[in-house]
Amino acid sequence: MVQPLLKGSDKVQKRSKTFKKYQSDRFKRLQNTSWRRPKGIDSRERRKFKGLPPMPNVGYGTAKKYKHVLPSGFLKFVVHNVKDLDMLLMHNRKYAAEIAHGVSTLNRKAIVERARQLNVKVTNGAARLRSEEDE
């Protein structure tokens, strides 16, 4: 199997928890909402008082070298057909192919076979490839 140039394990995770909307634990209507910046004039969260949850800022960002790098160490490249896969011939240590959602089972088999010939990693190579006996 092809080895990546970057190791995904070297990536420094600064924060794995998601940032929650302020006081989303107190109200059911806010329970599943994503982060929104507090905008109130008297807001303790906005004024960053001690003991309150952290707010997102630029310091939590990923290093440029590891931006968009998968845990396997590859960058993702979406493939819609066999011809797209040929672009990865010289870049098989940097990019991993990911078969697009709308690709048929027949074309998936062809893409996986061609990727094996080109020594290109396919992230979702087993998706929708079960034989009829299994069903």
C-alpha positions as CSV (number, residue, x, y, z in Angstrom):
1,M,0.0,0.0,0.0
2,V,1.2,3.5,-0.7
3,Q,2.6,5.5,2.2
4,P,1.7,9.2,2.6
5,L,4.2,12.0,2.6
6,L,2.6,13.6,5.7
7,K,1.8,11.6,8.8
8,G,-1.7,12.5,10.1
9,S,-0.7,11.6,13.6
10,D,1.8,14.5,13.7
11,K,-1.1,16.9,13.4
12,V,-1.5,19.0,16.6
13,Q,-5.1,18.9,17.8
14,K,-5.7,22.1,19.7
15,R,-9.3,21.5,20.6
16,S,-11.5,18.5,19.8
17,K,-14.6,19.7,21.6
18,T,-17.0,21.8,19.7
19,F,-17.8,25.3,20.8
20,K,-21.4,25.6,22.2
21,K,-23.7,28.5,22.0
22,Y,-23.7,30.4,25.3
23,Q,-26.4,29.1,27.7
24,S,-27.4,26.4,25.3
25,D,-27.5,24.0,28.3
26,R,-30.3,26.0,30.0
27,F,-32.8,26.2,27.2
28,K,-34.2,23.3,25.2
29,R,-34.7,25.5,22.1
30,L,-30.9,26.2,22.0
31,Q,-29.8,22.6,22.7
32,N,-28.7,21.6,19.2
33,T,-27.6,25.0,17.9
34,S,-24.1,25.7,16.6
35,W,-21.8,28.4,17.7
36,R,-23.1,32.0,17.6
37,R,-21.2,34.9,18.9
38,P,-22.8,36.6,22.0
39,K,-23.8,40.2,21.0
40,G,-25.4,41.5,24.2
41,I,-24.1,44.8,25.6
42,D,-23.9,43.3,29.1
43,S,-22.9,39.8,28.1
44,R,-20.4,38.2,30.5
45,E,-19.4,35.7,27.8
46,R,-18.7,38.4,25.2
47,R,-16.6,40.4,27.8
48,K,-14.6,37.2,28.6
49,F,-15.2,37.1,32.3
50,K,-13.2,34.5,34.3
51,G,-14.9,31.1,34.6
52,L,-16.9,31.2,31.5
53,P,-16.6,28.9,28.5
54,P,-14.0,29.8,25.9
55,M,-15.0,31.5,22.6
56,P,-13.5,30.5,19.3
57,N,-10.6,32.6,18.0
58,V,-7.8,32.4,15.5
59,G,-5.5,30.6,18.0
60,Y,-7.5,27.4,17.7
61,G,-6.7,27.1,14.0
62,T,-4.9,24.2,12.3
63,A,-1.3,24.7,11.1
64,K,-1.1,25.4,7.4
65,K,0.9,22.2,6.7
66,Y,-1.9,20.0,8.1
67,K,-5.0,21.9,6.9
68,H,-7.5,19.5,5.3
69,V,-5.2,16.5,6.0
70,L,-7.0,13.3,6.7
71,P,-6.0,11.1,9.8
72,S,-4.3,8.7,7.3
73,G,-2.0,11.6,6.2
74,F,-3.5,12.1,2.7
75,L,-5.4,15.0,1.2
76,K,-8.9,14.2,-0.2
77,F,-9.5,14.3,-4.0
78,V,-13.1,13.6,-5.1
79,V,-13.3,11.3,-8.2
80,H,-16.3,11.0,-10.4
81,N,-15.0,8.7,-13.1
82,V,-11.9,6.6,-14.1
83,K,-10.5,9.5,-16.1
84,D,-10.3,11.7,-13.0
85,L,-8.3,9.0,-11.3
86,D,-5.5,9.4,-13.9
87,M,-4.7,12.9,-12.5
88,L,-3.4,11.2,-9.3
89,L,-0.8,9.1,-11.1
90,M,2.1,11.3,-10.0
91,H,0.5,12.5,-6.8
92,N,-0.5,9.2,-5.2
93,R,1.6,9.9,-2.0
94,K,-0.1,13.3,-1.4
95,Y,-3.7,12.7,-2.4
96,A,-6.2,9.9,-1.7
97,A,-9.2,9.4,-4.0
98,E,-12.7,9.5,-2.6
99,I,-15.4,8.2,-4.9
100,A,-18.2,10.8,-5.3
101,H,-21.6,10.1,-3.8
102,G,-23.5,9.8,-7.1
103,V,-21.3,7.2,-8.8
104,S,-22.9,3.9,-9.7
105,T,-21.8,0.5,-8.4
106,L,-20.5,-0.5,-11.9
107,N,-18.3,2.6,-12.2
108,R,-17.2,2.2,-8.6
109,K,-15.8,-1.2,-9.4
110,A,-13.9,0.2,-12.4
111,I,-12.5,3.1,-10.3
112,V,-11.3,0.8,-7.5
113,E,-9.7,-1.5,-10.0
114,R,-7.9,1.3,-11.8
115,A,-6.8,2.8,-8.4
116,R,-5.2,-0.6,-7.5
117,Q,-3.3,-0.5,-10.8
118,L,-2.1,3.1,-10.2
119,N,-1.3,2.4,-6.5
120,V,-3.7,5.1,-5.4
121,K,-5.4,4.9,-2.0
122,V,-9.3,5.0,-2.1
123,T,-10.8,6.2,1.1
124,N,-14.3,4.7,0.5
125,G,-13.4,1.9,-1.8
126,A,-15.6,-0.7,-0.2
127,A,-18.8,1.4,-0.3
128,R,-21.7,-0.1,-2.3
129,L,-19.5,-3.0,-3.6
130,R,-21.2,-5.9,-1.8
131,S,-21.9,-8.9,-4.0
132,E,-25.5,-10.1,-4.5
133,E,-24.9,-13.2,-2.4
134,D,-24.4,-11.0,0.7
135,E,-27.8,-9.4,0.4
